[in-house]
Amino acid sequence: MKILTLNCYSLVENEGTQQVADLSKKIAEEQYDLIALQEVNQTFDAHAAVLDGFFCPPTTDQPIKEDNFALQLIEALQILDLEYYWTWAYTHVSYGRFEEGVALLSKTPLIAADHSVAPIAHSNPATDNVRRILIGLTEADGELVRLVSTHYNWWDRGFAEEWQRTEEVLSASESSGSDYPLILCGDFNQPADTPGYQLVQKSQLELQDAFLTATQVTGGTATIPGAINGWNDSP
C-alpha cells in the first residue's frame, strides 16, 4: 500500500498550474493508493464546479469551486489516464482570499465524513482558524481502512483541545467505523519531542509514527528544510 500525505500550500504562491502539473506527474510515477492533502484551497469568487461521479460528498455541504486545487488535480490525473475518487471538506478562510480545506483521494470509492474539532467558541470558518478532520472509509490492498486528513493549530493555539476532540470522533464506532485500521495523515504543527507530539504518541488510539517504524527513510526529519511559513526560524 502506497500513501502520500502533503500540505499543498495551494494557490498561495500563484503557481497553481505548475503545482498541479508537478504533483499529478509525481502521483502518476508513484501510483499511490491513498492520498491525504492539506491546505487545499479555492477562491471566493470562482464559479461552482460541475462534478462527476468520482466526487464523494462529505458531511458538510460546501460548494466546490472551479479552481479548487483538488478538483484541478483530479482533472490533471484523468488526462494522464488515472482515475481517483476524492472528497474535500472546507475548514476556514485563509490569507483573506481563500476557502481552505482538506482532501482525500483513493483509487476506490470513499464513504466520506467530516467533523469539526475546533473549540465550540471558535467554530466560525469565516472569522476563526477552524480545524476539521476528513475521514474516508475506503479499500486498499483488499481491506477496508479509515483514511483521515487533518491540519491542526499550533500547541499554543488550541492543539490539545483539538486533539481531544479528534480522539473522541475517531473512537466513536457509529460515526467512523473504528473497527477498521486507521491511517491518520496530515499537518499536525507539532515538532518531534514537543508536548503536542507526545500527546499524540500516548493517545488512546494507539498510533504508530510511520517515520519511526519505517524500514527505510529518505532524508531527514523535516520534509522541507529551511525557513517556510510557520517555521520561519528554521536554518
Salt bridges, closest charged atoms under 4 A:
GLU30 OE1 - LYS2 NZ 2.73
GLU30 OE2 - LYS26 NZ 3.16
GLU99 OE1 - LYS65 NZ 3.43
GLU100 OE2 - HIS92 NE2 3.68
GLU100 OE2 - HIS151 ND1 3.56
ASP114 OD2 - ARG132 NH1 2.97
GLU168 OE1 - ARG165 NH1 3.47
ASP187 OD2 - HIS151 NE2 3.37
